[in-house]
Amino acid sequence: MRPVVCPSCGKKSIFHYTDAYVLRKPVLKPNGKLDLVEFDTNEYDGSFFECLECGRRPSEGELVQAAA
């Protein structure tokens, strides 16, 4: 696998964001403290790639070209 880099700055700080919310159920651990167990994740239509270095939001196609 090849690393994906930002087409603008060339850094490997690309992340994918998905608008979603996670439902978690509270459970009691043996030590008497609460813990949250993931129950379900509901995603929305909005998702994007973003470079943490320069802030650019490249498209998937741009990322593929930059990795080639």
Residue pairs with C-beta under 8 A, 6 or more apart in sequence:
2 67
3 12
3 67
4 12
4 14
4 63
4 66
4 67
5 11
5 12
5 14
5 66
5 67
6 12
6 13
6 14
6 51
6 53
6 54
6 56
6 58
6 66
7 56
7 58
7 62
7 63
7 65
7 66
8 51
8 54
8 56
8 58
9 51
9 53
9 54
9 56
11 51
11 52
11 53
11 54
13 51
13 52
13 53
14 49
14 50
14 51
14 52
14 58
14 63
15 49
15 50
15 52
16 47
16 48
16 49
17 47
17 48
17 49
17 50
18 43
18 44
18 46
18 47
19 43
19 44
19 45
19 46
19 47
20 41
20 42
20 43
20 44
21 41
21 42
22 38
22 40
22 41
23 38
23 39
23 40
23 41
23 42
24 36
24 37
24 38
24 39
25 36
25 37
25 39
26 34
26 35
26 36
26 37
27 34
27 35
27 36
27 37
28 34
28 35
29 35
48 57
49 57
49 58
49 59
49 60
49 63
50 56
50 57
51 57
51 58
58 66
